[in-house]
């Protein structure tokens, strides 16, 4: 709170001097400057008073001293008689500032008492504050969508900090909760009649390394993982070219033909007049950036609408055909000239021709909607012709972050559009379904492993600078005659319903767990709240021709990497199902392989809008609450469910401490009182999520342990955990002939029975399943889960690097001497069993697969470290024992 005082010395009649009490606005956008909301304006009249006392929670022995800097004081402002306001209480530790306020209030009250006491009228406007307070979130029915970064955060994480008996900024909190409640109600009521409509989007990203198209792109543009052998190669018809007529032996005839065809198309458009040229390209020179934006009104990207209009009727649509193609290219033009002046759209036209050729006969069904180019970055959006009327409010923008932090050799291009679905047979404006704002970003970030932090910084820079012109005039815009055009409200790329980010991030680590992009997302350094489907395709970079390569075609001098990525973020009002994520190794013209992803986008009807229950840092980690905030209207009631949830991290703490879970929750009513709710629960210990050194000191089954103090002394502990030995012995006796052991999952119900027997010490109760091989799979699953849940892996993390450097079996065995005895015993037992099953006939050709599966379990990676340990080295270490 901020307290100000003032007096109107120019007033013609005596007026009471007010004390203003302001609170800082709670902005969710960090870029918004600090602003304040006026909470109270209290006139200083004769009965006005301020009292000061020491806060009770800081009570200490000794007399109260105003100059005591460490003391927190309670300030009570009493508006006095005839005032509609009740006394308000504030807290402060600013003793010097408080002294000035007290002196000023005394002076103002003395000045007021010298004047005849008039009758003052007061109006209680305090209740209006939550309704008139402004905020960064746009109004509910505003054409500006809310920022995804804000609405992705649960409301309770955006409230002011509060504690029992010490509420936060209730006025601001009321505004937040009310706005969230009203937004959901508006969505429910406004779109009640909306029908389900699915938009199928095929997204592709391709770093073309400055090349012109010379291969069939059908696998990429159609999203096929591999092209059927019988599928035709849809290459545009080319005139016959004699090798003897080529001026340079190094030229690719197909590439040359694309260049000539695209150049001819561009010249033809220019010859058609300024209107055709304007429709084709709107080029700007901004500094040294080449920035080209094209919005097509009709026809495919190569302007052949008249040629395909008759053929379109004969082309059948398939349910699997995408409704929209989003194609992102990087390094389209590597020439130095491209950085210095605006180039033509020759390369864009060439790649558009190749993309439409890849669609084959289906090309007649599509047309180019919009494109945006910045030097080598090109973003092209193609849609079905019959859906063209569904897309409107098309906006584009671009930002360069390359040389000097400005040029367009690195940076991003972006396109935003509004999709308004129409059901089959309906036409606009006869029926309009629920609209959705779609945003696509194509970015090219800094290269090399050591530029990790620079890439993160570039992401935040792009997030800040990528802005669309909304066309909506700002409230404080300069009016006519002001010398400038009216200012419009800029739109962030995050102000959308769904955001697709197509990324080219160079030289990411080949180890998936140490993938730098995933590390940045996991640690909230960049791309926070974005989603990426797990990668199952091989690294897409770096391939090479004419240099030394490995057996897979990767350049031996460069690390293979997953540099080409497709991420997305969505609001709760849109359902996004990713149907595919693949690379296309048959397209080999570049040192990268193109990547594609398929998405089904569906605006959610109101009854399908779901609230995700999240734990909160303000409460215990083991407690999940169905709602952290809410608005209860008069006559209504609300129910809140509480669920105890214990994962491995929490269990590892509870196993070695008290099993009684207790917590007191504070139910705070804004501008009202606090209610206290006691929550208790009992936890049953488990042998999972513990450490090997702790397990060997158990006097019996873990469930019988009453207190952590009952553990045996270290010198009396057993050689290896009983639980692991029970699992290994059962597998050795009953499962050595099961072919898919460790490769297939077992029945989870049987796994739970096995875990219960380990915790209680009871015999395994699996006789009812007979000789079903699924029982053996369940035991293998139980063993894997046990090892994965350990607080520290069997091979301690500190020794991983040294294990990976061992070059012989003897060295590997010598290194075991540095492990704790219990770890050595467990390692020997596990590897002996793996060695035995590896000798079985069914496993002779599967040992390498077994090694690849078991290594990350015994050598669990430290994901908090940015320095990876060689996966090959760790596998070699394991081979010395089971090979």
Secondary structure, DSSP 8 states (H G I E B T S, - for coil): -EEEE---TT-SS---EEEEEEEE---SSTTS---EEEEEEEEE-TT-EEEEEE-GGG--SS---TT-TT--EEEEEE--TT-S---EEEEE--HHHHHHHHHHHHHHHHHHHTS----------GGGHHHH---SS--TT-SS--BHHHHTS-GGGGS---BTTB---HHHHHHHHHHHHHHHHHHHHHTTT----EEEEEEEEEE-TT----S--HHHHHT-SS--TTS-----------GGG-SSTT--HHHHHHHHHHHHHHHHHHHT-HHHHHHH-EEEEETTEEEEEEE--SS-TTS-HHHHHHHHTTS---TTS-SEEEEEEESS---GGGGTS---SHHHHHHHHHHHHHTGGGGGGEEEEEEEEETTEEEEEEEEGGGGGGEEEEEEEEEE-SGGGTSTTSEEEEEEEEEE---TT--TTT----EEEEEEEEEE---SGGGHHHHHHHHHHHHHH-EEEEEEE-TT---TTSSS---EEEEETTBSSEEEEEEE-TT--SSGGG-HHHHHHHTTSSSTT-B-----S---B-B-SSS-B-TTSBBTTS--B--EEEEEEE-TTEEEEEEEEEE-TT--SSSS--EEEEEEEEE--GGG--------TTS-TTEEES-S-----TT------EEE---HHHHHHHTTS--EEEEEEEEE-TTS-EEEEEEEEE----SSSS-HHHHTT-SS-GGG---GGG---GGG--SS-HHHHHHHHHHHHH-TT-TTTTTS---HHHHHHHHHHHHH------GGGTT-HHHHHHHHHHHHHHHHH-SS-SS-GGGHHHHHT--SHHHHHHHGGGS-HHHHHHHHHHHHHHHHHHTSGGGTTTHHHHHHHHHHHHS---TT-SS---HHHHHHHHHHHH-
